[in-house]
């Protein structure tokens, strides 16, 4: 089961830095996500969702499977191309995970100019992920973690990743 974690930051730049860190952690296989979104509270009360593209991940997976299937039928380049195109299309068209209306509603509670990172975490190596994310500080505004896990995460955010 995936866990939802939403952390508020002072501004969009800070939230984008966190998202870049999460992207790096994904590449290192320290965290596996179902969804990741930045919600920005713009002047005038407008909410803007910044959703990273999942098309690249879909293309890579599709290319791998297409290449394998192509090898079986002795047309690897054709299989690779078809697999990549199919995977990219599936990644671009899939909008599942965290409900957009829920994020916008919670984003209304942010101060103008503030932003929040929403992640739906399938699996994570906490001792590698939490210190990297905690460096940016922030405040947990919503989570499906246990009370103990949420308290520990907020404490790490408050310390900005420094050892206790």
N, C-alpha and C positions, 0 to 999 in steps of 0.2 A: 504494500500500500504506500502511496506517495504522501509526502508531507508538504503542506503549504507553509511558506515562511514569507512574510512581508516586512521589510525593514525600511524605515523612513530616513531620509537624508536631507541636509539643508538645501541642496541645489541639484540640478540635473547633472552637472559635471561630476560631482561626487558619486551619484548613482551610476553614471556611465563607466567610471573607473571600476566600481564594484562589478558591473556586468562584464567588463573586459577581463577582470580577475577570474570570474566564474567561467568565462570562455576558455581561459588558459587551463583552469582546473579540469574542465571537461576533456580537453585534449590530453591531459595527463592521466585521465581515467580516475580522478579522485572524487568526481561527482557525476551522477547520471540524472539528467533532468527530463521531465515530461513537458515543461513549459517554463519560460522566463520572459518577463516583461518589465519595462520601466514605465511607471505612471508619473507624469509631470503635471503639476498644478500650475497652469499658466495664469498670467494676469487676467482679471475679469472672471475668474472662476471656471475657466475652460480646462478640461482634462485632455491630455494627449497621451496616447499609448505608444510606446516605442517597443516594437516586437522584433527581436533579431530574426533573421531569415533562417528557416530550417531547410531551405532548398539545397544548400550545399551539403548538409549531412545526408539528405535523401539521395542526392546525386552520387555521393561516394558509396553509399550502401547499395544503390541500384547498379552502379558500375561494377562493384565486386560480384554481386549475384549474376548480373548479365554476362560478365566475363567468364564466370564458372560455367554457366549454362551454355555459353558460346563455345567453350572448350569441348564440352560433351558432344556438341553437334558440329564440331570442326569449323566454326566461324566465329572465333573469339572477338575480333574487332567489331563485327556487327552486333554481337551479344553485349559487348561492353558499351557501345553507343546507345543501343536500345535501353539497356538497364539504367544507364546514367540519366537519360531523358525521362524515363518512367519514374525513377527515384526523385529527380528534381521536381517533377510535376506533383508528385504525391507530397513532398515536403512543403512545397509552396502553397498547395491547396488545403493542407490540413490545418485547421484552426481549432484545436481541441485543447483541453487543459483548463486554465483558470478563466472563469467567466468574465468577459469584458465589462459588463454592467457592475459586477461586484467590485472590480478594481476601480472603476470610475467613482463608485459610491464611496469607497474607502479613501480614494484620493481626495475627495472633497474635504476630508478632515485634515489634510496637509495644509501648511501655510502657503500662501502664494509664493511661487518661486521654488517651493519644495518639490521633492521627488521621492518615489519609493521603488524599491526593487522587489518584485514578486517572483518567487521561484516555487515550482512544484517539483520537489526533489524525490526521485525514485529511490536513489541510493547514494550514500556519501560516506567517505572516510573522514569522520568528524575531526580527528586530530590533525589532519592536513588541511581541511577546508576552513574550519572556524578561525584559526589564527590568521589566515590570509584575508578573510572577509572582515574580521574584527579590526584590522588595521585602519579601516575607514570610519570606525565608530558607527553611529546610527542608533535607532530605537525600534525595537520590535513592535509593530502595530497590529499584527495578526499572525497567528500560527496554529497549526494543528499538532504541534509538538506537545509532549507531556509537560506538566508544570515544572518539573525538575530540569528538563532539557531547555525549555524556554528561559528559565531563570539563569541557567548556566550560559546560554547564548547571550543574553542581555548583559550579564556580568563581563563576558569577554569583550563585547562591544564597548561597554563603559570603560574598560581598561585599555581599549584600542589594541588588543592583542598582546599586551605586555603580560609576563608571567605573574601569577597571583602571589 
